[in-house]
Amino acid sequence: MTWTLVRVQSIEPREGFTAYVHFTDGSQREINLAPYLQGPIFEPIRNDPSLFRSMRVEGGTIAWPNGADIDPDVLYHGLKPAWTSNSAATNCESQFLEPSV
């Protein structure tokens, strides 16, 4: 059996801490990234909307100029990051959309 890793193909920052994410399998979803922006490396991103909007795709995931990034598997599968408690990422809102044709 062959496993295909799905990674971030492109991103579009939206209002607040939301981004529209296009994955390499053709799926797309709007993701509220706020629950993932925890810890010292994300503090500048939380405090500066222009830094949040400077996100880019690097290594198949969302990354920022300060070196912060988010695991693409967490984004794709809507998982909780390993460092969260059971309730910290409960409000991760995402909705799968049909792949564009």
Backbone bond lengths (Angstrom), bond angles and torsions (degrees), N, CA, C in turn:
res aa  C-N    CA-C-N  psi(-1)  N-CA   C-N-CA  omega(-1)  CA-C   N-CA-C  phi
1 M - - - 1.442 - - 1.523 108.95 -
2 T 1.326 116.50 136.30 1.455 122.12 179.89 1.525 109.54 -105.89
3 W 1.315 116.08 131.02 1.455 121.19 177.28 1.519 108.88 -102.46
4 T 1.311 115.51 134.94 1.450 120.39 176.74 1.514 108.64 -107.47
5 L 1.307 116.35 124.34 1.458 120.44 176.93 1.519 108.74 -78.96
6 V 1.306 116.16 129.30 1.458 121.11 176.27 1.519 107.53 -97.03
7 R 1.310 115.66 128.91 1.451 121.45 -177.84 1.526 109.90 -126.29
8 V 1.310 115.48 169.92 1.463 121.30 178.05 1.519 108.20 -75.17
9 Q 1.329 115.94 129.49 1.461 121.44 178.56 1.524 111.27 -97.90
10 S 1.336 115.99 -43.30 1.460 119.79 177.42 1.523 108.83 -155.10
11 I 1.332 115.52 161.18 1.466 121.09 -178.72 1.520 109.92 -140.43
12 E 1.315 114.42 152.00 1.457 121.57 175.65 1.523 107.44 -134.53
13 P 1.330 118.30 112.93 1.468 119.34 176.76 1.527 109.81 -62.54
14 R 1.319 116.08 143.18 1.461 121.90 177.77 1.522 108.56 -122.08
15 E 1.321 116.95 -163.10 1.466 122.01 -179.84 1.532 111.09 -64.77
16 G 1.322 115.81 151.42 1.464 120.86 178.54 1.520 110.43 59.34
17 F 1.314 115.96 -130.48 1.463 121.62 179.44 1.528 111.06 -109.26
18 T 1.316 115.83 34.13 1.457 121.41 -178.64 1.525 109.96 -101.36
19 A 1.331 115.38 146.63 1.471 120.77 176.04 1.524 108.66 -138.59
20 Y 1.308 115.50 145.31 1.461 121.71 173.88 1.518 105.95 -94.78
21 V 1.329 116.58 119.64 1.457 121.90 -171.76 1.521 110.23 -114.09
22 H 1.335 116.28 129.44 1.465 123.57 175.46 1.530 106.45 -105.20
23 F 1.331 116.12 125.86 1.462 120.73 -179.31 1.526 110.84 -100.25
24 T 1.325 115.58 162.01 1.464 121.31 -176.03 1.521 113.77 -68.63
25 D 1.334 118.77 -12.84 1.468 120.32 176.35 1.527 111.76 -91.15
26 G 1.343 117.27 4.62 1.456 121.39 178.93 1.516 114.21 94.57
27 S 1.321 117.78 -10.94 1.463 119.67 178.50 1.526 109.76 -76.99
28 Q 1.311 114.64 158.32 1.456 121.73 -179.38 1.513 108.00 -140.13
29 R 1.302 116.41 150.05 1.455 119.46 173.57 1.513 110.87 -159.60
30 E 1.310 114.22 152.01 1.449 120.58 173.37 1.521 106.19 -92.99
31 I 1.327 115.90 128.68 1.461 120.74 -175.07 1.522 109.84 -124.91
32 N 1.317 115.79 129.80 1.461 121.54 171.41 1.526 106.62 -80.56
33 L 1.307 116.81 109.70 1.469 121.33 -176.24 1.523 113.59 -85.56
34 A 1.332 118.05 -8.24 1.465 121.28 -176.06 1.533 113.62 -50.31
35 P 1.334 119.46 -45.20 1.476 118.23 -179.26 1.526 114.30 -64.28
36 Y 1.328 116.89 -20.05 1.461 120.85 -178.91 1.527 112.47 -89.34
37 L 1.315 117.22 -13.92 1.463 121.11 -174.63 1.524 111.06 -89.46
38 Q 1.310 115.85 60.75 1.459 123.25 -177.36 1.528 109.72 -115.21
39 G 1.306 115.78 150.17 1.458 121.00 176.87 1.515 111.49 98.50
40 P 1.325 115.87 166.00 1.465 121.81 -174.17 1.529 114.42 -58.59
41 I 1.328 118.35 -37.19 1.465 119.01 -177.49 1.524 112.11 -67.63
42 F 1.344 116.68 -26.14 1.461 120.28 -179.40 1.526 113.17 -92.08
43 E 1.327 117.85 -9.20 1.464 120.65 -177.69 1.532 112.64 -55.81
44 P 1.341 119.58 -48.14 1.465 118.65 178.35 1.534 112.53 -61.17
45 I 1.323 116.96 -33.43 1.468 121.70 -179.84 1.524 110.20 -69.27
46 R 1.340 116.55 -40.78 1.472 120.84 177.81 1.518 111.46 -66.12
47 N 1.322 116.64 -32.59 1.463 121.20 -174.13 1.531 114.68 -91.69
48 D 1.310 118.03 -8.53 1.466 120.95 -176.43 1.529 109.98 -134.98
49 P 1.335 116.95 101.09 1.468 120.27 -178.66 1.536 113.20 -56.04
50 S 1.334 117.56 -33.41 1.469 118.43 179.55 1.533 110.76 -69.34
51 L 1.325 117.91 -33.77 1.467 120.24 175.63 1.526 110.06 -68.88
52 F 1.331 117.55 -41.31 1.469 119.76 175.90 1.525 109.91 -56.91
53 R 1.314 117.52 -44.90 1.458 122.38 -177.15 1.534 112.75 -71.89
54 S 1.334 117.68 -10.22 1.468 120.55 178.81 1.527 111.82 -83.67
55 M 1.331 117.15 11.23 1.469 121.15 179.26 1.524 110.42 -56.49
56 R 1.330 114.07 152.22 1.458 120.77 177.95 1.522 108.28 -148.44
57 V 1.312 116.36 168.04 1.465 120.89 175.08 1.521 107.64 -91.42
58 E 1.316 114.52 126.14 1.469 120.89 179.31 1.522 107.31 -143.85
59 G 1.306 117.31 123.98 1.457 120.55 179.67 1.517 113.42 62.17
60 G 1.323 116.51 28.16 1.456 120.29 177.32 1.513 115.12 81.60
61 T 1.322 117.65 14.17 1.456 119.95 177.90 1.522 110.66 -144.44
62 I 1.327 116.05 176.77 1.452 121.54 177.40 1.523 108.28 -80.07
63 A 1.337 115.66 130.39 1.465 120.98 179.95 1.527 108.90 -138.84
64 W 1.327 114.92 160.88 1.459 122.67 179.03 1.527 109.50 -124.50
65 P 1.338 117.01 160.03 1.463 120.64 -178.39 1.535 114.77 -59.12
66 N 1.339 117.92 -23.54 1.468 119.54 -179.46 1.530 112.73 -82.94
67 G 1.340 117.95 3.85 1.464 121.15 177.94 1.518 114.50 97.80
68 A 1.318 118.55 -6.28 1.465 121.67 178.78 1.520 109.60 -72.69
69 D 1.329 115.90 145.77 1.461 120.84 172.82 1.525 109.13 -153.64
70 I 1.322 115.43 170.56 1.464 121.16 -179.75 1.523 107.49 -126.27
71 D 1.317 117.05 133.57 1.462 123.45 -179.96 1.533 109.85 -53.42
72 P 1.339 118.44 123.80 1.462 120.19 -178.81 1.528 113.22 -63.81
73 D 1.327 118.62 -29.39 1.467 120.58 177.72 1.525 110.76 -67.50
74 V 1.323 116.49 -37.39 1.471 121.06 176.50 1.521 109.06 -61.72
75 L 1.336 117.09 -44.68 1.460 120.99 179.75 1.523 111.81 -65.24
76 Y 1.317 117.09 -47.84 1.462 121.55 -174.89 1.526 112.39 -66.14
77 H 1.329 115.75 -45.23 1.466 119.86 -175.39 1.521 113.03 -91.79
78 G 1.339 117.26 -1.07 1.462 120.20 -179.51 1.519 112.48 66.27
79 L 1.326 116.37 31.91 1.462 121.50 -177.47 1.522 111.12 -81.75
80 K 1.303 114.94 164.00 1.460 120.85 172.58 1.525 107.82 -87.35
81 P 1.324 117.12 136.02 1.473 118.34 175.96 1.528 110.23 -58.45
82 A 1.308 116.90 151.98 1.465 121.94 -176.26 1.518 112.56 -57.44
83 W 1.327 118.07 -30.12 1.460 121.60 -175.57 1.524 113.27 -81.66
84 T 1.326 120.35 -6.71 1.459 121.38 -175.49 1.520 112.31 -83.38
85 S 1.316 114.44 155.69 1.456 119.12 169.69 1.518 106.67 -82.53
86 N 1.312 117.41 177.62 1.459 120.60 -179.19 1.515 113.46 -61.32
87 S 1.320 119.06 -24.79 1.457 120.15 -176.07 1.522 114.10 -105.88
88 A 1.328 118.86 -11.47 1.465 120.67 -172.78 1.519 113.61 -63.96
89 A 1.311 118.02 -36.85 1.461 119.64 -176.94 1.528 111.71 -109.21
90 T 1.313 116.72 19.35 1.462 120.42 -178.12 1.516 112.36 -59.20
91 N 1.321 117.87 -31.74 1.455 120.66 -175.66 1.520 113.47 -90.53
92 C 1.318 118.46 19.22 1.461 120.85 176.88 1.529 107.11 -67.61
93 E 1.316 115.29 110.13 1.455 119.43 -177.93 1.505 108.79 -100.57
94 S 1.318 116.50 123.87 1.449 119.84 174.46 1.514 107.78 -149.49
95 Q 1.284 114.40 151.63 1.444 119.73 -179.09 1.507 107.74 -139.28
96 F 1.348 116.66 124.98 1.450 120.20 175.96 1.505 109.46 -71.13
97 L 1.293 116.09 141.00 1.450 123.12 174.86 1.512 106.94 -116.83
98 E 1.287 116.67 155.90 1.450 120.76 177.68 1.534 109.40 -63.88
99 P 1.333 117.40 141.78 1.469 118.76 176.03 1.518 109.95 -58.95
100 S 1.322 116.26 143.37 1.454 118.83 178.53 1.514 109.53 -70.09
101 V 1.289 115.41 147.79 1.462 120.68 -176.52 1.496 111.14 -111.30
